[in-house]
């Protein structure tokens, strides 16, 4: 099952050719690409879960040219947009976009020996069960010392850090009681259960965080 995207989340507009444009992706692209260059492993294969429009992955691939990037998304129209952005950028270290619902069990069997997995702004749009499944499967794709980086908004010790976050969280819960901001410590514990050590929590703009993990075995 693919969960319906809540209103007010993942907004994208039609652009040139097949490319879609998401204002939120444009706002955080550069700061994420900077972080990627600092924390991503130097080589091998990298998977982006929920690549969206493709605005992010072209910046990541340019900043980390020795990684072979594998973009994915659950929406078919996003795959065309991703491939269009990659073609326009002339990048050779990005594989064709693939359809992937990362909230379903078993998808890790299609990805082996990855050195890096990244996802942005997804956990608050899915249930706790789906988020735990996603992290479990992502961990299984990684080699020892492979890294997982999760970016987005989080609840911290049961609290939201701004009025805007509180309003958005409540809006999400009204649309679907199973979704909403996830507790930071709970996400870290899910990763720990999969032998993923929490290295660092990076403070990001707009009250967001980037959680960096490494696989220990």
KEKE-3310 file (N, C-alpha, C; in steps of 0.2 Angstrom, whole numbers, plus 5000, padded with zeros to 4 digits):
npx = (5004:5002:5004:4994:4999:4999:4989:4998:5010:5025:5024:5024:5028:5024:5037:5050:5050:5050:5052:5049:5046:5050:5047:5052:5062:5071:5075:5082:5092:5106:5112:5110:5118:5130:5132:5132:5144:5152:5149:5146:5152:5167:5166:5159:5142:5127:5111:5096:5082:5065:5067:5060:5057:5070:5078:5087:5096:5104:5112:5119:5125:5134:5142:5148:5156:5162:5154:5141:5125:5109:5093:5077:5059:5042:5032:5027:5027:5037:5048:5051:5054:5065:5075:5075:5081:5093:5098:5098:5108:5119:5125:5135:5136:5124:5112:5097:5081:5072:5057:5051:5044:5048:5043:5038:5041:5055:5061:5074:5081:5083:5094:5111:5126:5128:5135:5130:5115:5101:5088:5075:5064:5053:5049:5040:5028:5024:5018:5023:5026:5028:5039:5049:5050:5056:5068:5074:5075:5083:5095:5099:5103:5116:5134:5146:5151:5145:5134:5120:5109:5097:5086:5076:5061:5059:5051:5056:5061:5047:5042:5038:5048:5044:5030:5026:5030:5022:5009:5009:5012:5000:4991:4994:4991:4977:4973:4978:4979:4989:5001:5014:5026:5040:5047:5063:5072:5066:5068:5081:5083:5077:5086:5097:5093:5095:5109:5115:5125:5123:5130:5131:5120:5115:5112:5101:5095:5079:5073:5076:5083:5098:5101:5114:5121:5130:5134:5138:5141)
npy = (4994:5011:5025:5039:5056:5069:5084:5099:5095:5090:5098:5101:5109:5110:5111:5114:5103:5087:5090:5093:5105:5109:5120:5118:5109:5117:5126:5119:5112:5116:5117:5104:5097:5102:5096:5083:5081:5082:5071:5059:5043:5040:5033:5020:5014:5023:5026:5035:5037:5041:5052:5062:5076:5077:5087:5087:5076:5079:5089:5082:5072:5079:5085:5074:5065:5053:5043:5032:5036:5031:5035:5035:5033:5033:5038:5037:5048:5056:5049:5052:5065:5066:5059:5068:5079:5074:5071:5084:5090:5083:5072:5058:5049:5045:5033:5027:5032:5023:5014:5014:5008:5012:5009:4996:4979:4969:4976:4978:4967:4970:4979:4979:4979:4993:5009:5020:5028:5039:5049:5061:5072:5063:5054:5060:5059:5046:5031:5026:5012:5010:5019:5012:5000:5005:5010:4998:4990:4998:4998:4985:4985:4990:4990:4984:4998:5006:5021:5029:5043:5053:5066:5079:5085:5084:5077:5082:5075:5074:5086:5100:5111:5124:5136:5134:5121:5114:5117:5111:5098:5095:5097:5086:5075:5077:5074:5061:5050:5041:5047:5060:5070:5062:5055:5060:5052:5039:5036:5035:5024:5014:5013:5009:4996:4989:4988:5000:5013:5028:5042:5057:5071:5083:5100:5109:5121:5129:5123:5109:5093:5082:5066:5056:5040:5025:5009:4995:4982)
npz = (5000:4996:5005:5005:5001:5013:5013:5010:5011:5002:4990:4973:4957:4940:4928:4917:4902:4908:4921:4938:4950:4967:4979:4993:4991:4984:4993:5003:4997:4994:5007:5011:5002:5005:5018:5014:5007:5017:5026:5018:5013:5003:4991:4981:4981:4982:4989:4987:4996:4992:4982:4976:4967:4960:4962:4972:4971:4960:4965:4975:4968:4961:4971:4977:4968:4966:4971:4966:4962:4967:4963:4970:4970:4976:4968:4951:4942:4947:4945:4931:4932:4940:4931:4921:4927:4930:4917:4911:4919:4915:4921:4925:4935:4941:4942:4932:4938:4950:4954:4971:4985:5001:5013:5014:5018:5014:5003:5003:4998:4985:4984:4987:4997:4999:5002:5007:5013:5010:5016:5015:5024:5026:5036:5045:5037:5037:5045:5062:5062:5048:5047:5055:5049:5037:5041:5046:5034:5026:5034:5031:5019:5019:5019:5031:5041:5032:5029:5036:5033:5039:5036:5042:5051:5069:5084:5100:5115:5117:5114:5102:5092:5088:5084:5071:5068:5077:5073:5060:5063:5070:5059:5051:5059:5060:5047:5046:5059:5061:5057:5057:5067:5072:5087:5092:5100:5098:5085:5084:5093:5085:5075:5082:5086:5074:5073:5070:5074:5082:5076:5075:5078:5067:5067:5058:5046:5049:5060:5058:5058:5055:5055:5058:5055:5058:5051:5061:5061)
capx = (5000:5006:5000:4992:5003:4995:4989:5003:5017:5028:5021:5029:5024:5026:5042:5052:5050:5047:5055:5045:5049:5047:5051:5056:5069:5076:5077:5087:5096:5113:5114:5111:5123:5136:5133:5133:5151:5156:5148:5145:5158:5170:5165:5154:5135:5123:5104:5092:5075:5060:5070:5055:5058:5076:5082:5092:5101:5109:5117:5122:5130:5140:5147:5151:5156:5165:5148:5136:5119:5103:5087:5070:5053:5036:5027:5029:5028:5043:5054:5053:5057:5072:5079:5076:5086:5100:5100:5100:5114:5124:5129:5136:5136:5117:5108:5090:5077:5068:5051:5052:5040:5053:5039:5036:5046:5058:5064:5082:5084:5085:5100:5116:5132:5128:5139:5127:5108:5099:5081:5074:5057:5048:5047:5034:5023:5022:5017:5029:5027:5032:5046:5053:5052:5061:5075:5076:5077:5089:5101:5101:5107:5122:5140:5149:5154:5140:5131:5113:5108:5090:5085:5069:5059:5058:5049:5062:5058:5040:5041:5040:5052:5041:5023:5025:5030:5016:5003:5010:5011:4993:4987:4996:4987:4970:4972:4979:4981:4995:5007:5016:5033:5043:5051:5070:5075:5063:5071:5088:5083:5075:5092:5102:5091:5098:5116:5117:5127:5121:5137:5130:5114:5117:5107:5100:5090:5071:5072:5077:5089:5100:5104:5120:5122:5135:5133:5144:5143)
capy = (5000:5018:5030:5046:5061:5074:5091:5104:5091:5087:5102:5102:5112:5108:5115:5113:5096:5082:5092:5096:5110:5109:5125:5116:5106:5122:5130:5115:5108:5118:5115:5097:5095:5103:5091:5077:5081:5081:5065:5053:5039:5043:5029:5014:5015:5027:5026:5040:5035:5047:5057:5067:5079:5076:5093:5086:5071:5081:5092:5077:5069:5084:5086:5067:5062:5046:5039:5030:5037:5027:5038:5031:5037:5029:5040:5036:5055:5059:5046:5056:5072:5064:5057:5074:5084:5071:5072:5091:5091:5079:5068:5051:5045:5044:5028:5029:5032:5017:5014:5010:5010:5010:5007:4989:4974:4965:4979:4978:4962:4973:4983:4976:4982:5000:5012:5026:5028:5045:5051:5068:5074:5057:5050:5063:5058:5039:5029:5023:5005:5011:5022:5007:4996:5008:5010:4991:4988:5002:4995:4978:4986:4993:4986:4987:5005:5010:5026:5031:5049:5055:5073:5081:5088:5079:5079:5081:5074:5075:5093:5103:5117:5130:5136:5132:5114:5112:5118:5106:5091:5094:5096:5080:5071:5078:5071:5054:5050:5037:5050:5066:5071:5056:5057:5059:5046:5033:5035:5033:5017:5009:5012:5005:4989:4986:4988:5006:5017:5036:5046:5064:5074:5089:5105:5111:5127:5129:5118:5102:5089:5077:5061:5052:5033:5020:5001:4993:4975)
capz = (5000:4996:5009:5002:5003:5016:5010:5013:5011:4996:4985:4967:4952:4933:4926:4910:4900:4913:4927:4943:4955:4973:4983:4999:4989:4982:4999:5007:4993:4995:5014:5012:4997:5009:5023:5010:5005:5023:5029:5014:5011:4997:4985:4981:4979:4987:4988:4990:4996:4991:4979:4974:4960:4958:4963:4977:4969:4955:4969:4979:4964:4959:4977:4979:4961:4966:4973:4961:4966:4964:4965:4970:4973:4976:4963:4944:4939:4950:4941:4925:4934:4942:4926:4917:4930:4929:4910:4910:4922:4911:4926:4923:4942:4944:4939:4931:4944:4951:4958:4977:4992:5006:5019:5013:5020:5009:4997:5004:4994:4978:4985:4991:4997:4998:5007:5010:5011:5013:5015:5018:5024:5024:5042:5047:5033:5037:5052:5066:5059:5042:5048:5058:5043:5032:5044:5046:5027:5024:5037:5028:5012:5020:5021:5038:5040:5028:5033:5035:5035:5039:5037:5043:5057:5074:5091:5105:5122:5117:5112:5096:5094:5085:5083:5065:5068:5081:5068:5054:5066:5071:5053:5049:5063:5059:5041:5047:5065:5061:5054:5062:5069:5076:5093:5090:5103:5096:5079:5086:5096:5080:5071:5086:5085:5068:5073:5067:5079:5081:5076:5077:5076:5064:5067:5051:5046:5049:5065:5055:5060:5051:5060:5055:5058:5054:5053:5065:5059)
cpx = (5004:5002:5000:4996:4998:4995:4994:5010:5019:5025:5026:5025:5028:5032:5044:5052:5047:5048:5049:5049:5046:5051:5055:5062:5074:5079:5083:5092:5104:5115:5115:5116:5130:5137:5135:5141:5155:5155:5147:5152:5161:5168:5160:5147:5131:5115:5100:5085:5070:5064:5066:5056:5064:5081:5088:5098:5106:5114:5122:5128:5136:5145:5150:5151:5159:5159:5144:5129:5113:5097:5081:5065:5047:5031:5030:5031:5035:5049:5056:5056:5064:5077:5080:5081:5093:5102:5102:5106:5120:5128:5129:5137:5129:5114:5101:5086:5073:5062:5052:5047:5044:5049:5037:5042:5049:5062:5072:5085:5086:5091:5105:5122:5133:5132:5136:5119:5105:5092:5080:5066:5052:5045:5040:5027:5020:5021:5023:5031:5031:5039:5051:5055:5057:5068:5078:5079:5083:5095:5103:5104:5114:5128:5142:5152:5150:5136:5124:5112:5100:5089:5077:5067:5057:5055:5055:5060:5051:5038:5042:5043:5050:5034:5022:5025:5024:5010:5003:5009:5003:4989:4988:4991:4980:4969:4973:4982:4987:5002:5009:5023:5034:5047:5059:5073:5072:5066:5078:5088:5081:5082:5097:5100:5094:5106:5119:5118:5126:5128:5135:5123:5116:5111:5107:5095:5083:5070:5073:5083:5092:5104:5108:5121:5127:5134:5139:5146:5141)
cpy = (5006:5022:5037:5051:5067:5080:5095:5101:5090:5091:5103:5104:5110:5113:5114:5105:5092:5085:5095:5100:5110:5115:5123:5113:5111:5126:5126:5112:5110:5116:5108:5094:5096:5098:5084:5076:5080:5074:5058:5049:5041:5039:5024:5017:5018:5027:5032:5038:5042:5053:5063:5070:5078:5082:5092:5082:5074:5085:5088:5074:5073:5085:5080:5063:5055:5041:5038:5031:5033:5031:5034:5035:5032:5032:5040:5043:5058:5056:5050:5062:5071:5063:5064:5079:5081:5072:5080:5093:5088:5075:5061:5046:5044:5038:5030:5028:5026:5018:5010:5013:5007:5008:5000:4985:4971:4969:4979:4973:4964:4977:4980:4980:4990:5003:5018:5026:5035:5046:5057:5069:5069:5054:5053:5062:5051:5037:5027:5016:5006:5014:5017:5002:4999:5008:5003:4989:4992:5000:4989:4979:4988:4988:4988:4993:5009:5015:5027:5038:5051:5062:5074:5084:5082:5082:5078:5081:5076:5082:5095:5109:5124:5130:5133:5124:5111:5112:5112:5099:5090:5093:5089:5075:5071:5074:5063:5053:5045:5041:5056:5065:5065:5059:5055:5053:5039:5031:5032:5026:5012:5008:5007:4997:4985:4987:4995:5011:5025:5039:5053:5066:5081:5094:5108:5117:5125:5123:5111:5099:5084:5072:5056:5045:5029:5013:4998:4986:4973)
cpz = (5000:5000:5005:5005:5006:5012:5014:5013:5003:4990:4979:4961:4945:4931:4919:4908:4906:4920:4931:4947:4961:4977:4989:4997:4987:4988:5003:5003:4994:5002:5014:5007:5001:5014:5020:5009:5011:5026:5025:5013:5004:4991:4986:4979:4984:4985:4991:4990:4996:4988:4976:4967:4957:4959:4968:4974:4964:4959:4973:4974:4962:4965:4979:4972:4961:4969:4967:4964:4962:4967:4965:4972:4972:4970:4956:4941:4941:4947:4935:4926:4936:4936:4921:4920:4929:4922:4908:4913:4919:4916:4924:4929:4945:4939:4937:4937:4944:4956:4965:4982:4997:5012:5019:5015:5014:5003:4997:5000:4987:4978:4989:4991:4996:5003:5010:5008:5014:5011:5018:5018:5023:5031:5045:5043:5032:5044:5056:5063:5053:5043:5051:5053:5038:5035:5044:5039:5025:5028:5034:5022:5013:5022:5028:5036:5035:5032:5031:5037:5034:5041:5038:5049:5062:5080:5095:5112:5122:5115:5105:5097:5091:5085:5076:5064:5072:5076:5063:5057:5067:5065:5050:5053:5062:5052:5042:5054:5066:5060:5059:5063:5073:5081:5091:5093:5101:5089:5080:5089:5090:5076:5075:5086:5079:5067:5070:5073:5077:5081:5078:5074:5073:5064:5061:5051:5047:5054:5063:5058:5055:5055:5056:5059:5054:5056:5056:5064:5052)
residu = (UNK:UNK:UNK:UNK:UNK:UNK:UNK:UNK:UNK:UNK:UNK:UNK:UNK:UNK:UNK:UNK:UNK:UNK:UNK:UNK:UNK:UNK:UNK:UNK:UNK:UNK:UNK:UNK:UNK:UNK:UNK:UNK:UNK:UNK:UNK:UNK:UNK:UNK:UNK:UNK:UNK:UNK:UNK:UNK:UNK:UNK:UNK:UNK:UNK:UNK:UNK:UNK:UNK:UNK:UNK:UNK:UNK:UNK:UNK:UNK:UNK:UNK:UNK:UNK:UNK:UNK:UNK:UNK:UNK:UNK:UNK:UNK:UNK:UNK:UNK:UNK:UNK:UNK:UNK:UNK:UNK:UNK:UNK:UNK:UNK:UNK:UNK:UNK:UNK:UNK:UNK:UNK:UNK:UNK:UNK:UNK:UNK:UNK:UNK:UNK:UNK:UNK:UNK:UNK:UNK:UNK:UNK:UNK:UNK:UNK:UNK:UNK:UNK:UNK:UNK:UNK:UNK:UNK:UNK:UNK:UNK:UNK:UNK:UNK:UNK:UNK:UNK:UNK:UNK:UNK:UNK:UNK:UNK:UNK:UNK:UNK:UNK:UNK:UNK:UNK:UNK:UNK:UNK:UNK:UNK:UNK:UNK:UNK:UNK:UNK:UNK:UNK:UNK:UNK:UNK:UNK:UNK:UNK:UNK:UNK:UNK:UNK:UNK:UNK:UNK:UNK:UNK:UNK:UNK:UNK:UNK:UNK:UNK:UNK:UNK:UNK:UNK:UNK:UNK:UNK:UNK:UNK:UNK:UNK:UNK:UNK:UNK:UNK:UNK:UNK:UNK:UNK:UNK:UNK:UNK:UNK:UNK:UNK:UNK:UNK:UNK:UNK:UNK:UNK:UNK:UNK:UNK:UNK:UNK:UNK:UNK:UNK:UNK:UNK:UNK:UNK:UNK)
# end
